[in-house]
Amino acid sequence: MLIIVRLAGEIGIKSPRSRANFEYSLINNIKNVINVKNAKIDQGYIILDVEGDYNKLNKIFGISSYSPADVISFSSLKDISEYVRNKYSEVVKGKKFAIRVKRTGKHNFTSLDAAKVIGSTLYPYSSGVDLENPDVEIFVDIRQDYAYVYDKVFHGPQGLPIGTTGKTVVLFSGGFDSPVATWMMMKRGALVILLNFKLGGEIHKNTVIEEAKILSEWNSGHKIRIFFVDGIKVLTSLTKVNSYIRVITLKRIMYRTAETLAKEINAYSITTGESLSQVSSQTMKNLFVTEYNINIPIFRPLIGFDKQEIIELSRKIGTYEYSSKMPEYCAISSKSTTSAKLEEVIKAEEEANIDYKKLIEEAEIVEI
Ligand SMILES: Nc1ncnc2c1ncn2[C@@H]1O[C@H](COP(=O)(O)OP(=O)(O)OP(=O)(O)O)[C@@H](O)[C@H]1O
């Protein structure tokens, strides 16, 4: 079966060289997920020859939309009209229809001429034409001496092909926010590596794994690696820290661990699910203290999102069900300050004396 894949808008306006890279990666990602016998590029479209189910295209980033289509060669408009009549005369019975034509190449007719000729051939079999609100829409994309004919346009998730924009280490708690932040980075083409501080034993770990499985449906066939760090051990080293700054100190340790891991695996950023002032550890002052002297970009794709917006996205992504069961493991102190003092937190971090490399070496790694 032939499928037309339209690239997400942004890819179309890139320079020819980087556009070719994006197209190449997108084709490989598609091949990871569905059975493609042949793939080629045709003026802004990727044309796939596919065997079996193609629905998984709806979760491949970099795709704007896709349509199962027929390709026909023609020498006159009559050839196209007859093809459309044979294919659609039964389909439009008792229905209103519209013909949508797009044309590239040199022809002795315009798109409008073509729509009129094809439409009038089909008209006698139908209940008439309705360009505003048709029951059946038939698309004819005319190229020089051939045309794609189709009647369905399925939406893709937009974004950029995964693997085209770099690796990021995601601080992944498994609550609502970090899975959504992960998805946002995947949408922008990043390869994600998850880092979890296991604070709630096997239940915590299993929930994280289930969420990663859902996210992997959006990951264009790439593997997701999860590093599980012993969070309880880290927490034990913070028992002497004043409870007002314990969460911030733990967060700094998380950032440091993520930074160390990122440097080991050639990732160029870390990502978190923080949103400005959602909880006390996420005030601007506390974010300043948490990331002070962390020498790697920190991405917070949800910084401007309200909780409700995040929850709606988690429903769309599919992680809602698992996130909603996750206890707040980071609520390790109910007395957290909204304005931690940098010097105090740095001192607490130093006193905790964490060996970050060892923490990572001892991490359990699970690949989904
Ligand atoms: N146990 C953990 N392991 C790894 N990262 C964590 C952990 N807890 C928190 N984080 C990181 O810190 C961010 C903020 O966590 P916090 O607990 O303050 O807020 P939250 O709203 O509960 O976040 P989430 O919904 O992602 O759990 C998380 O989005 C995540 O990036």
PDBQT file of the ligand as one rigid body, heavy atoms in Angstrom, charges set to zero:
ROOT
HETATM    1  N1  LIG A 401      12.615  10.804  42.585  1.00  0.00    +0.000 N 
HETATM    2  C1  LIG A 401      13.015  11.558  41.559  1.00  0.00    +0.000 A 
HETATM    3  N2  LIG A 401      13.861  11.053  40.638  1.00  0.00    +0.000 NA
HETATM    4  C2  LIG A 401      14.265  11.815  39.600  1.00  0.00    +0.000 A 
HETATM    5  N3  LIG A 401      13.866  13.085  39.393  1.00  0.00    +0.000 NA
HETATM    6  C3  LIG A 401      13.022  13.638  40.276  1.00  0.00    +0.000 A 
HETATM    7  C4  LIG A 401      12.555  12.914  41.401  1.00  0.00    +0.000 A 
HETATM    8  N4  LIG A 401      11.729  13.720  42.104  1.00  0.00    +0.000 NA
HETATM    9  C5  LIG A 401      11.691  14.895  41.445  1.00  0.00    +0.000 A 
HETATM   10  N5  LIG A 401      12.459  14.862  40.347  1.00  0.00    +0.000 N 
HETATM   11  C6  LIG A 401      12.663  15.944  39.344  1.00  0.00    +0.000 C 
HETATM   12  O1  LIG A 401      12.346  17.178  39.927  1.00  0.00    +0.000 OA
HETATM   13  C7  LIG A 401      11.179  17.734  39.275  1.00  0.00    +0.000 C 
HETATM   14  C8  LIG A 401      10.311  18.426  40.297  1.00  0.00    +0.000 C 
HETATM   15  O2  LIG A 401       9.883  17.487  41.240  1.00  0.00    +0.000 OA
HETATM   16  P1  LIG A 401       8.883  17.856  42.417  1.00  0.00    +0.000 P 
HETATM   17  O3  LIG A 401       8.691  16.661  43.231  1.00  0.00    +0.000 OA
HETATM   18  O4  LIG A 401       9.353  19.120  43.045  1.00  0.00    +0.000 OA
HETATM   19  O5  LIG A 401       7.602  18.291  41.621  1.00  0.00    +0.000 OA
HETATM   20  P2  LIG A 401       6.424  17.437  40.999  1.00  0.00    +0.000 P 
HETATM   21  O6  LIG A 401       5.430  18.417  40.565  1.00  0.00    +0.000 OA
HETATM   22  O7  LIG A 401       5.990  16.383  41.958  1.00  0.00    +0.000 OA
HETATM   23  O8  LIG A 401       7.137  16.750  39.725  1.00  0.00    +0.000 OA
HETATM   24  P3  LIG A 401       6.674  15.383  39.043  1.00  0.00    +0.000 P 
HETATM   25  O9  LIG A 401       5.216  15.536  38.730  1.00  0.00    +0.000 OA
HETATM   26  O10 LIG A 401       7.533  15.226  37.815  1.00  0.00    +0.000 OA
HETATM   27  O11 LIG A 401       6.921  14.307  40.066  1.00  0.00    +0.000 OA
HETATM   28  C9  LIG A 401      10.511  16.542  38.623  1.00  0.00    +0.000 C 
HETATM   29  O12 LIG A 401       9.688  16.934  37.552  1.00  0.00    +0.000 OA
HETATM   30  C10 LIG A 401      11.704  15.750  38.182  1.00  0.00    +0.000 C 
HETATM   31  O13 LIG A 401      12.266  16.310  37.008  1.00  0.00    +0.000 OA
ENDROOT
TORSDOF 0
